Amino acid sequence: MNVWVPGLLGAAIDEAVASGRFKSREAVITHALEAMFAQKDRNVVT
């Protein structure tokens, strides 16, 4: 899947990879999506 992200978010993703926290941009995006959508205990108000 190709994902476009805005500039500041893209920079934050690049920083997470550059700092060694994640091995790739894909790993950062996967982690964020899992944290938002895969955790069943999250309480989100919209």
C-alpha positions as a Python dict, from the first residue, in 0.01 Angstrom:
ca = {
    (1, 'M'): (0, 0, 0),
    (2, 'N'): (130, 343, -84),
    (3, 'V'): (62, 608, 177),
    (4, 'W'): (105, 984, 141),
    (5, 'V'): (176, 1175, 460),
    (6, 'P'): (204, 1553, 509),
    (7, 'G'): (546, 1714, 544),
    (8, 'L'): (574, 1741, 924),
    (9, 'L'): (450, 1387, 973),
    (10, 'G'): (689, 1258, 708),
    (11, 'A'): (975, 1434, 883),
    (12, 'A'): (877, 1277, 1215),
    (13, 'I'): (867, 934, 1051),
    (14, 'D'): (1210, 992, 897),
    (15, 'E'): (1347, 1100, 1237),
    (16, 'A'): (1212, 784, 1402),
    (17, 'V'): (1398, 576, 1143),
    (18, 'A'): (1716, 787, 1158),
    (19, 'S'): (1727, 763, 1538),
    (20, 'G'): (1715, 383, 1517),
    (21, 'R'): (1380, 351, 1691),
    (22, 'F'): (1239, 177, 1381),
    (23, 'K'): (1412, -8, 1097),
    (24, 'S'): (1201, 144, 818),
    (25, 'R'): (929, 393, 733),
    (26, 'E'): (697, 97, 683),
    (27, 'A'): (766, -19, 1040),
    (28, 'V'): (681, 326, 1178),
    (29, 'I'): (354, 347, 986),
    (30, 'T'): (258, -12, 1076),
    (31, 'H'): (325, 56, 1445),
    (32, 'A'): (112, 372, 1438),
    (33, 'L'): (-177, 201, 1260),
    (34, 'E'): (-169, -97, 1496),
    (35, 'A'): (-166, 137, 1796),
    (36, 'M'): (-468, 323, 1664),
    (37, 'F'): (-681, 45, 1515),
    (38, 'A'): (-570, -292, 1651),
    (39, 'Q'): (-577, -221, 2025),
    (40, 'K'): (-919, -316, 2153),
    (41, 'D'): (-890, -125, 2482),
    (42, 'R'): (-867, 222, 2326),
    (43, 'N'): (-1142, 467, 2410),
    (44, 'V'): (-1175, 717, 2128),
    (45, 'V'): (-1435, 992, 2121),
    (46, 'T'): (-1519, 1137, 1783),
}
